[in-house]
Structure formats: C-alpha cells, structure tokens
Amino acid sequence: MKVFFFTAILYTSQGYSARPAYVAGFLLWYLAAHLLARMANFFLEEAYLGTLGRLLASPHSPAALVVALSLAELSMALPWVAALAVYARLSGVSLAGLGPEALAASLLALTGVWGLGLSLLAASLRYKQVGSFTEMLTFYLLLFFRVLRARGKVTLSLTHIEHAESLGMGG
C-alpha cells in the first residue's frame, strides 16, 4: 500500500517545482504513521501479551520505555523510508536540494507527532479502543493535509468530501 501511495505522489507531482517537497512530505507522513500506530497501542499490546506487569516492574521508568519504544519504531521504519527515497531518486526526484530548513521542519513535525502519540497513548490507557481512531487520523493526515496530491489535481469526490467537512457535515 505504501508503494502505491508513494508512486501516486511521484506521478501526480510531475512538473511541479515542489515535487521533492511532496516526496519528503510522504516520507515524513510514513514515519509519523508508524510512530502514532505503535504509541497508541503499546501498553495495550503488552497487556494482551501478558508482559505488561513484567515491563512495568523493570528498573526503567514508563517514560523511558516510551522514549525507547518511539526511537525503536522510527528506526524500524527507516529502511522503508530509505528504500522509498532511492525509488524517488531513480524516478528523477532528488531530495538533496531541500536544505537544512526542511530537515529542521521535519524534526519539529516529528516532535509534534510524538506529542500526539503521547495523547493517543494516554487515551488508550483510559478508553482502550483508540486503534481505529489512530488509523483514521493517519489517513486523514495523508489525504486532507495535501501530502498526497498536487495542486489542481483534486478529484471531484475528494472536493465534495472537503466541502462537506468545511460545512461541519463530515466525520
């Protein structure tokens, strides 16, 4: 699925000077989606596996466990990000020209996503059913914050969905 979305970005952004930004935006979304999905369900998965008690009895604080989990999840997603970046390069998109400002903005965005992940983690401890909300949130971030599409290439159905949302009739 990720390769399908990524290929859609590569081909719908042809001819735009911001094409590398679209590609970098998708890669950032990919990292964010992994981080959100894992953080929202971390303690619930451990509880289902029966290892939560042992994990919480470890000498490490829950905060240290969450930080370690976040870094581990990002490092597990990085090979896919690297593979997609190579695919983009082979398709004629170079991310090298984005500059240090783009890297700083990406790190800032990941910090914000980590904060959102902490909120989802807290919600999962209280309500225990945030998995579907997390999935909806990640695809909402992808579709409605203009990462997936280039200017002027919005489908009619997506335009209607956005219009319904702006009127307060959606989700």
C-alpha positions, -999 to +999 in steps of 0.1 A: +000+000+000+028+024+009+044+019-025+011+026-042+006+059-024+043+068-030+040+061-067+009+082-068+028+111-054+057+106-078+034+107-108+008+133-098+035+158-088+053+158-121+061+192-135+059+210-101+089+227-086+077+215-052+079+178-063+108+170-038+087+185-010+057+162-019+080+132-017+096+144+015+062+150+029+051+115+022+083+101+038+076+122+069+040+110+070+052+074+068+074+079+098+046+097+116+020+070+109+043+043+122+050+063+154+013+070+160+002+035+154+028+020+177+024+045+205-013+043+206-013+006+212+019+000+231+006-007+266-025-025+253-004-049+232+018-056+262-013-062+284-027-086+258+006-105+256+007-107+294+040-089+296+029-055+309+034-064+346+070-075+339+076-045+318+064-020+344+084-039+371+116-032+352+140-007+366+132+018+338+105+044+342+074+042+319+086+075+303+120+059+294+102+029+280+080+052+258+110+071+245+129+039+238+098+025+220+095+056+199+131+055+188+129+018+181+098+023+159+114+051+140+145+030+134+123+001+122+106+024+096+138+040+084+147+011+060+114+016+042+120+054+041+155+048+026+141+024+000+114+049-010+139+077-012+160+055-035+129+048-056+123+085-058+159+092-069+156+065-096+124+083-107+142+116-111+134+133-077+163+145-057+157+153-020+192+168-017+180+203-026+156+207+002+181+221+026+186+222+064+153+242+069+133+212+056+152+189+079+145+212+109+109+215+100+106+177+096+122+171+131+098+197+145+069+179+129+080+146+142+082+161+177+046+173+173+036+138+161+053+123+192+032+146+214+001+135+196+013+099+201+016+106+238-020+118+238-031+087+220-012+066+244-030+083+273-063+078+256-056+041+250-049+037+287-082+053+295-105+041+267-087+010+254-101+014+219-081+040+200-067+018+173-094+027+147-092+063+157-054+062+151-058+047+117-084+073+107-061+100+120-031+089+099-051+087+067-068+120+075-033+135+078-023+120+045-053+129+024-066+162+038-034+180+045-024+179+009+005+155+011-009+130-014-020+153-042-006+181-063-022+214-068-051+214-093-053+176-094-080+171-068-107+146-077-143+156-077-152+132-049-124+145-026-135+181-033-171+171-021-157+154+010-137+185+019-167+208+012-189+186+035-162+187+062-160+225+060-197+227+065-195+206+096-212+176+080-182+152+079-165+129+104 
